[in-house]
Amino acid sequence: MNKLYPNASAALEGIVHDGQLLAVGGFGLCGIPEALIDALKDTGVKDLTVISNNAGVDGFGLGKLLETRQIKKMISSYVGENKEFERQYLSGELQLEFTPQGTLAEKLRAGGSGIPAFFTKTGVGTMVAEGKELREFNGETYVMEHALVPEVSLVKAHRADKSGNLQFRLTARNFNPAAAMAGKICVVEVEEVVEVGDMAPDSIHLPGIYVHRIVHNPHPEKRIEKRTITPTSTPAQGA
């Protein structure tokens, strides 16, 4: 079975539609499937619910889909660094299901593992637990969280063989494996494509059974987020 598609647009053909639940890998701007996000924008699909740790930044990553009003709802754990996200949320244009980061990762992992729900202490006694089932275990209260099973997952990996076995690079792994496992259809964007057998079994981070379509993007932009601090003034000489 040929999983390699000529470009990102071809890889999304026939599998994305209005009102869809999607998962998108990445953390901040690290490990985001930027070519697939651009191709998704070009399809014009709208009213999307997107599962992602965050929504990129203004004008890049998922921020592009916010600018075109293609996202109706975000399921996220971090909503900073994006003024358009803030504007749409505060004005009531964008729905938000705010989810603790570890819970979000586990909801995706559970979805990919066939586990419908799980209990966690995270969020008990806060707005995160509102409307959810609570249960006591060993004298402590836990909240039940449902797994996430998106129709399509868009993920980024460093390398893939033609069967879809994936290798991630350093911190760019982040949410990508969990998002890939959870999706009913997984589309992966990679910088390198090699022949089957070229990767040592121990270097494979995710088996190809989870991957349905592969896009080769050898030259991603790879924006780097840098920490900035308030500059300190130099004391006047003799002070």
C-alpha positions as CSV (number, residue, x, y, z in Angstrom):
1,M,0.0,0.0,0.0
2,N,1.4,3.4,-1.0
3,K,1.1,5.9,1.8
4,L,3.2,8.6,0.2
5,Y,1.3,11.5,-1.3
6,P,2.8,14.1,-3.7
7,N,1.9,17.1,-1.5
8,A,-0.1,18.2,1.5
9,S,-3.2,19.2,-0.5
10,A,-3.4,15.7,-2.1
11,A,-3.0,14.1,1.3
12,L,-6.0,15.9,2.7
13,E,-8.2,15.3,-0.3
14,G,-11.4,13.5,0.5
15,I,-10.9,13.2,4.3
16,V,-11.6,16.7,5.6
17,H,-15.0,18.4,5.8
18,D,-16.9,21.1,7.7
19,G,-17.7,20.5,11.3
20,Q,-15.0,18.0,11.8
21,L,-13.1,17.0,15.0
22,L,-9.3,17.1,14.3
23,A,-6.2,16.7,16.4
24,V,-3.0,18.6,15.5
25,G,0.4,17.8,16.9
26,G,2.9,20.2,18.3
27,F,3.8,22.2,21.3
28,G,4.1,25.9,20.8
29,L,5.7,26.1,17.4
30,C,7.8,23.0,18.0
31,G,6.8,20.0,15.9
32,I,3.8,21.5,14.2
33,P,2.7,20.1,10.8
34,E,2.9,23.5,9.1
35,A,2.5,22.3,5.5
36,L,-0.6,20.3,6.4
37,I,-2.1,23.3,8.3
38,D,-1.5,25.5,5.3
39,A,-3.2,22.9,3.1
40,L,-6.1,22.6,5.5
41,K,-6.5,26.4,5.3
42,D,-6.6,26.2,1.5
43,T,-9.5,23.7,1.6
44,G,-11.8,26.3,3.1
45,V,-13.4,23.8,5.5
46,K,-15.0,25.5,8.5
47,D,-16.7,25.0,11.8
48,L,-13.8,22.8,12.9
49,T,-13.2,21.6,16.5
50,V,-9.4,21.3,16.9
51,I,-7.6,19.4,19.6
52,S,-4.1,20.9,20.1
53,N,-2.0,21.9,23.1
54,N,-2.2,25.5,21.8
55,A,-3.3,27.4,18.7
56,G,0.1,28.6,17.3
57,V,0.7,32.3,17.1
58,D,-0.7,35.1,15.1
59,G,-0.2,34.4,11.4
60,F,1.5,31.0,11.9
61,G,0.5,27.4,12.5
62,L,-3.1,27.1,13.7
63,G,-3.2,30.9,14.1
64,K,-3.8,31.0,10.3
65,L,-7.0,29.0,10.7
66,L,-8.2,31.4,13.4
67,E,-7.6,34.4,11.1
68,T,-9.8,32.8,8.5
69,R,-12.5,31.8,11.0
70,Q,-12.3,28.2,10.1
71,I,-12.0,27.0,13.8
72,K,-15.2,27.0,15.8
73,K,-13.8,25.4,19.0
74,M,-10.4,24.7,20.5
75,I,-9.7,21.9,23.0
76,S,-6.4,23.2,24.4
77,S,-4.3,23.5,27.5
78,Y,-2.5,26.8,26.7
79,V,-4.0,29.8,25.0
80,G,-1.3,32.5,25.3
81,E,0.8,34.2,22.6
82,N,-2.1,34.5,20.2
83,K,-3.9,37.9,20.2
84,E,-6.5,36.7,17.7
85,F,-7.3,33.7,19.9
86,E,-7.8,36.0,22.8
87,R,-9.9,38.4,20.8
88,Q,-12.2,35.7,19.4
89,Y,-12.6,34.0,22.8
90,L,-13.4,37.2,24.7
91,S,-15.9,38.3,22.1
92,G,-17.7,34.9,22.1
93,E,-16.7,34.0,18.6
94,L,-14.5,31.0,19.6
95,Q,-15.5,28.2,22.0
96,L,-12.8,26.8,24.3
97,E,-12.6,23.6,26.2
98,F,-9.8,24.3,28.6
99,T,-8.0,21.1,29.5
100,P,-5.0,20.5,31.8
101,Q,-1.9,19.6,29.7
102,G,-1.4,16.1,31.2
103,T,-5.1,15.4,31.0
104,L,-5.1,16.4,27.3
105,A,-2.2,14.1,26.5
106,E,-3.9,11.2,28.4
107,K,-7.3,11.9,26.6
108,L,-5.5,11.4,23.3
109,R,-3.5,8.4,24.4
110,A,-6.6,6.8,25.8
111,G,-8.4,7.4,22.5
112,G,-5.6,5.7,20.6
113,S,-5.6,2.8,23.1
114,G,-9.3,2.0,22.9
115,I,-9.9,3.3,26.5
116,P,-13.2,5.3,26.6
117,A,-12.5,7.2,29.8
118,F,-10.3,7.4,32.8
119,F,-10.2,9.0,36.3
120,T,-7.8,11.7,37.4
121,K,-7.3,14.0,40.4
122,T,-6.3,16.9,38.2
123,G,-9.0,19.5,38.1
124,V,-11.1,18.3,41.0
125,G,-12.6,21.3,42.8
126,T,-12.1,23.6,39.8
127,M,-14.1,24.6,36.8
128,V,-12.4,21.8,34.9
129,A,-14.5,19.3,36.8
130,E,-17.8,21.1,36.3
131,G,-20.5,18.8,34.9
132,K,-18.3,15.7,35.0
133,E,-18.7,12.6,37.0
134,L,-16.8,12.5,40.3
135,R,-15.9,9.3,42.2
136,E,-14.0,8.4,45.3
137,F,-11.1,5.9,45.3
138,N,-9.3,5.2,48.6
139,G,-10.8,8.2,50.2
140,E,-9.8,10.7,47.5
141,T,-12.0,12.3,44.8
142,Y,-11.3,11.8,41.1
143,V,-12.9,13.3,38.0
144,M,-13.8,11.2,35.0
145,E,-12.4,12.4,31.6
146,H,-13.5,11.0,28.3
147,A,-11.0,9.9,25.7
148,L,-10.6,11.9,22.4
149,V,-10.9,10.2,19.1
150,P,-10.6,12.7,16.3
151,E,-11.7,11.9,12.7
152,V,-8.3,13.1,11.4
153,S,-5.0,13.7,13.0
154,L,-2.3,16.0,11.5
155,V,1.1,15.3,12.9
156,K,4.8,16.1,12.3
157,A,7.7,13.6,12.4
158,H,11.3,13.9,11.4
159,R,11.6,10.7,9.4
160,A,9.2,8.0,8.0
161,D,9.8,4.9,5.9
162,K,7.3,4.1,3.1
163,S,5.2,1.9,5.5
164,G,4.7,4.9,7.8
165,N,7.0,3.9,10.6
166,L,7.9,7.2,12.3
167,Q,10.9,8.7,14.1
168,F,10.6,12.0,15.9
169,R,13.3,14.4,16.7
170,L,14.0,15.5,20.3
171,T,11.3,17.8,21.8
172,A,9.4,17.9,18.5
173,R,8.0,14.5,19.5
174,N,5.7,16.2,22.2
175,F,2.0,15.6,21.5
176,N,2.6,14.1,18.0
177,P,2.6,10.3,18.9
178,A,-0.5,10.6,21.0
179,A,-2.3,12.6,18.3
180,A,-1.3,10.1,15.7
181,M,-2.6,7.1,17.6
182,A,-5.9,8.8,18.5
183,G,-6.9,9.7,14.9
184,K,-9.1,7.5,12.8
185,I,-7.1,8.7,9.9
186,C,-3.5,10.0,10.5
187,V,-1.7,12.2,8.1
188,V,2.0,12.8,8.8
189,E,4.3,15.4,7.5
190,V,8.0,14.4,7.5
191,E,11.4,15.9,6.6
192,E,12.9,12.6,5.4
193,V,11.4,9.6,3.7
194,V,13.4,6.4,3.6
195,E,12.9,2.9,2.3
196,V,11.4,0.2,4.5
197,G,14.2,-1.4,6.5
198,D,16.4,1.6,6.5
199,M,15.5,2.5,10.1
200,A,16.7,0.3,12.9
201,P,13.7,-1.2,14.8
202,D,14.8,0.4,18.0
203,S,14.8,3.9,16.4
204,I,11.2,3.7,15.5
205,H,9.0,5.7,17.9
206,L,5.6,5.0,16.4
207,P,4.7,2.0,14.2
208,G,3.3,2.5,10.7
209,I,0.0,0.8,11.6
210,Y,-1.2,4.2,13.0
211,V,-0.2,6.2,9.8
212,H,-2.4,6.3,6.7
213,R,-0.9,9.1,4.6
214,I,2.6,10.6,4.4
215,V,3.7,14.0,3.0
216,H,7.4,14.9,2.4
217,N,8.2,18.4,3.4
218,P,12.1,18.5,3.4
219,H,12.4,22.3,4.2
220,P,10.0,23.3,6.9
221,E,10.2,26.9,8.2
222,K,11.0,25.8,11.8
223,R,10.4,29.0,13.6
224,I,12.2,29.2,17.0
225,E,10.6,30.7,20.0
226,K,13.1,32.6,22.1
227,R,12.8,33.6,25.8
228,T,12.9,37.3,26.3
229,I,13.4,39.2,29.5
230,T,13.2,42.8,30.5
231,P,16.6,44.4,29.9
232,T,18.3,45.7,33.0
233,S,19.8,49.2,32.9
234,T,23.5,49.7,33.5
235,P,24.2,51.7,36.7
236,A,25.7,55.1,36.0
237,Q,29.5,55.2,36.5
238,G,30.3,56.2,40.0
239,A,26.9,55.4,41.4
